[in-house]
Amino acid sequence: MLNEIEKISAIEEPRIYDNDSKKFIEHFYELRKRLLYFVAAFLTSLIITYFTSPYVVNLLQSSAISHEIELNVFKVTESVSIYAKTMLLQSVCLSFPILIMQLFLFIKPAISKNITKGFIVFSIIVSILFFLGVLIGYYFLTPFLFSFFLGVTEDLSMNTMYNFSDYFQFVFMICLLTGLILEIPAFMVFLTHLGIISPTTIKKFRKFLYPIFCITAVVLTPPDFISDITAMILLISIFEIGLALC
């Protein structure tokens, strides 16, 4: 009798491992498919933005002219890199909703219908907040910072030559940072709604999150003190707003 039980368990045990390995492989291929869809959307966005990049570059030039800034190019290949960076920024903005949608489709079989509806609303809100953050960064935060820096330059009675690549990088990082900052409350509310984390847990980790916010602000913003402090204040303020909404 014992021998028969051992034989049965020896047969069933590999089947369990086979089922687990099959599920893992299925999930791996499904994730790969979703990532490939995102990559395809990103590459398609690059093709589209190839035609829209001249308009974005003209928009950046007009914003520089409004601050009486003369933009210069110091390298032969710099003009091409400017268009490439412009295409990259636009492609990130266009393909971001696709990334959210593909992540949702990947986890959809494992979640309930109520959570599915909540995730659809969450995806829409996240996309809107990201675009809103980019617009706030471009039309409000960037002019404010430039006005400050130009005022300091005038006080020092110095003439500054502005490189187009540096100007674009400054605007790009400010817009990207503000877009990502506005995502924080949405993710916090969604995760607490799912029961993955609780407001009490977030409060406990606050002392660890603040240094992370400071490091993130320093890494993502241009290398100057005012931009770093501004980004830190924005990150911490939005985090506290998200915590209050939870």
N, C-alpha and C positions, 0 to 999 in steps of 0.2 A: 504493500500500500504506500509506504513512504517513498519507494522508488518511483512509483507512478506519479506521485505529487511532484517530486523533483523533476521528472521528465516534463510534466505539464508546465511548471514554472520556468524551466529552461527554454521551452518553446515560446511562452508568452512574453518573457523578458525582452528578447530581441525585437518582438513586434512592437512593444512599447517604445523602444529606442528608435525603431524604424518610423513609427508615427510621428514622434517628436522631431526627428530629422527631416521628415517630409514637410511638416508644418513650418519648420525653420526655413527650408529651401523655398517653400511657397511664399512666405513672408518676404524673404530676401528678393525673390524675383519680382514680387509686387512692388516693393520699395524701389527697386532698380527701374521698373517701368515708370513709376511716378516721377522719379528723378530725371529720367530721359525725357519725359513730357515737359518738365520744367526747363531742361537744357534746350530742347527744341523751341520752346516759347522764348527763351532768352536770346537764342541765335536769330530767331525771327524778328525780335525786337531790335537787335543790332542792325539788321537789314533795313528795317523801317526807319530807325533813327539816323541812318546814313543820309537820308534825304531831309530830315528835319534838323540836323545838327547846325547847318548854316544859320537858321533862324535863331537857335539858342545862343550861338556865338554872337550874333548881332544884338541879342537881348542883353548879354553880358557886357558887350561894348557900350551899349546905350546907358546901362546902369553905372558903368565906370565914368562915362562922360558927364552924367548928372552930378557926380562928385568931383568933377574937374580932374579926373585921373587919366593920364596918358599911358596906355598900355604898350609895352615893348616886347619884342621877340629877340632873344639873344643867341639862339641856336638855329641851325639850318632845319633840323627835324622837329623843331618845337611846334610849328603850325600843324603838322600831322598829329602830334601827340595831343594837341588841344582838341582837335576833332575826335580823336579816339576817346579821350576822357569824357567829352560831351556825350558821345554815343553810349559810353558805359553808364553814366548817370541816368540818362533817359531809359536805358534798358533795364536798369535795376528798378526804377519806378514802375515801368510797364509790366515787368514780369513778377513783381512782388505779389500781387493778388493771385497769380497762377500758382506760385509756390504755396500759398496758404490753402488754395483749393486742392492741390495735389496731396498735401499733408492730411487734409480732411478726408479725402477719398481713401487714403491709406488706412486710417484708423476707423472709418465708418462702420465696417462689419463688427467691430468690437464694442460699439457704443449703442445706447438705446435711442429710440426715436425722439424722445424729448431732448436728449443731449444733442442729437443730430440737428434739430431745429435751432437750438441755442448756438451750435457751432456755425451754422450758416449765417445767423445774425452777427455772431462774433467776427466772422471773416469779412463781412461787409463793413462793420464798424472799424476793424483794424485797417483795412485798405483806405477808408475815408480819412482816418486819423493820420495815416502815414503821408498821404498827399497833402493834408491840411498842415502837417508839421513842416513839410518841404516848402510850402507857400509862406508859412509864417517865418521860416528861416531866411527865405530869399527877400521877402518884401518888408520885413520888420527888423529882424535881428541883425542881418548883414548890414543894412544901412546904418543902424545904431552903432555897431562896432566900428564901421568905417569912419563915421563922423567923429567918433572918439579918437581913433588913431590919427586921423588927419588933423584934428585939433592939437594933439600932442606934437605932431610934426611941425605945425605952424608956430607953436610956442618955442620950439627949439630953433626956429628960423633955418630949417634945412630943406633942401630940395631932394625929393625921393623919386627914383625911377622904379616903376612898378612893372614886374614881369607878368605877362599874361598867364603863364602856367601857375605862378604863385597865387595870382588873383583867383584863377579858376579853382585851384585846390582849396583856397580859403572858403570860397562860396560853396563848393561841393561838400566840404566837411561840415560846415554850419548847417546846410540844408539836410544832409543825411542824419546828423546828430539830432536835430529838432524833430525830424520824422520818426526816428527810433524812440526818442524820449516820450512822445505822445502815445506810443504803444504800451508803455508800462502800466498805466491804469487798466487798460482793457485786458491785458494778460492777467493782472492780479485779480480782477473781478471774476474772470472766466475760471481761473484755477480754484478760487475759493468756492465758486458755484458748483464745480465738479466735486468738491470735497477733497481735492488733492492736497491743498494746504489750507490753513485757517489764519484769520487775522492775528490770533495770539502767537502762532508760530512765526509769522512775518515780523511781529514786534520783537520777538526774542532774537531774531537774526539781524535786526536793524543795525546793531553795532558792528556787524561784519559787512553789511551791505554799503554803509556809508563810505568806508575806504575803497570798496570796489567802484563806487560811483566816481570818487575823486580820481582814481587811476584811469578809469574809462574816459573821463573828461579831458585829462591831460594827454592821453594817447590820441584821441580822435580830433581834438581841436588844434588849430595852428599854434606854433610854439611861442605864445605870449601869455603874460600873466592874466590880463583882463579876460581873454577868451576862455582860459581855464576856469577862472572864478565864475564867469557867467554860466558856463556849461555845468559846473558843479551845483550852482544854485538852482538851475533849471531841473537837473536830475533829481535832486533831493526834494524840491518842491512838488514835482509831478509824482514822485514816489509817495509822499505824504498825502497827496490828493487821492491817489489810488487806494492807499490804506484806509482813508476816511470813507471811500465809497464801498469798501468791503464790509 
